[in-house]
């Protein structure tokens, strides 16, 4: 497996070069470099004997049939789904999402070698990060049948509507519903992913089986004050939108520190008119709030929006907010998770179960089909950063676990 691990890492680094920006990995939903990723992965899929197509949401999908039978996406026999996403955050690393797709193809290669009897579909989801349109999981939403057509009217920073972006990629947004899988024809979904955190490294572990994914809520808030001259407007007569937003941001941090299990992030801020000698008149900020317990998370969303109104009112500023995402925490399928844990044990590794603090396509897929996740250690706990990395021995371990998992599953389903 050592050579396959090396090949997988090299392939991720190759794909990292397919980017919107020279010298940085930035690959948003259905931007031109996605075509390059599709072309490369299509070649890999076809070399494995897969039938390949791109659905209307831009997901690249390869179907492998056991025994050399002609692949058929409408097949009656249940299939195993494997995959992850191929989009990235700005200035990303090489392994977030993409490693899961590359390893899925290696698992499919192993399935062919051991005469695995279930069909396998590998999915490279077109979008998970939510960078271009502010809404994540566009690819898996389509596959899971929860894509909201209202999102087609959303615009990116360049004013391009999602519907236009899909058409420009040569796809028909009217056919997104056809991307949805039939749960009755799916055995389950497995996603492999880097941990994106420090837990495994701190415990000197290579892999972990994810047993749950925390829920998350994303909001967009707009503070509206009055732009005015920075030199002639007395401090007590100002309606400074940025000062109001800044006070609220510190309240967000204090709130998250006070509630166990809660994490909150204000990750974006845009202000107008954005000039050194002008009081900011309008500020748009984001809020990302996560907790496993939906009741607790929802309560703090309500509290923080009340705090925003209280702070804005005291400062003579208005505030409005819009919910962009609200995903409940979700448990992974116990049967698939147990099978994955057994495979880890059979590979001679300690079995670590842990929740994921990050959202993943598996949380969307889990609402449709049984789903499980395997984490690989993130050196330094680093992700969403160009220095993001994986260790060769951990990738090799994930491949060994893949063989064990497929062998166990083959014995179970016959």
C-alpha angles and dihedrals in degrees: 000000000000094000091048091051090051091048092050093052092047090050092052090052090049092052090048086068091064095090145141090230129053112243094008133077109238118148118164129185112303096343116148097270089060086071089057091051090049092050092050096046092043088059090052092048095048090049087059091053095256128150106231135201140156115232124217092268091057097255114149108222129188124188123203121191122201120241094026093286117155108269114245124188090201094053119145096219117091115256136201116241121213130176154088138209134298102198122094145203117252113286091007135173125253102252112047105112097340093075089059091055094046092048090047088059090049090051088052089052089052090049090056091049095051094042092245109195103211121082114247126213117194115202125196100196112219097218138016108140100068093222103132101042103017092246120098132212096036091151099048092040088062094047092046092048097243100107109134111218089211087075090068088078093056115115129217125221090279092053094253112146117227090240090056092049091053092049091046088057088057096256134122114237088198089069099054089109089064090066091069116111125227107239090211090065097049127082093192148300127256124192124189117200143159111262094239089208143073103253101096094044091048090054093041092240128143102204142016135194111231112226099178142006119220120241121248139196125199124197135180116213129191121200111197120193131143125291110221144153112299094214104043103040113089116229094244092054097051127113096197111182093191094052089052092048092047092053090050092048091057088049089054091054093047091049094052092048091053097052118068113233094013121120123182131183135184098201105166134042129177124179137188138251085005097200127139094233099042128084107238110256100184133025127183118197136173129226124204112188124180136183133144092232110071093200092057093043093050091049092054092046088057092046095049093049088051089050089052092053092046093051093043093050093051090052096045091250131128124226133194129178139196129199111233100174139009115176120170120226110264137202119228117240107281095215096050091041091053090049090051091048090050090052090052090051092047088054088060095252129127113258112239119182118194142156121249117239090195125072118245139182087256090070090058094042091048090068089060107031138009106283139186137178138212120203125207121205117267110217108233089004085269126153139144084043133100090243092060109133148169132212119244092227091054093052089048089051091052089054092050089050088050092057092047092047094050092046091051093046091049090054091049100048095035 
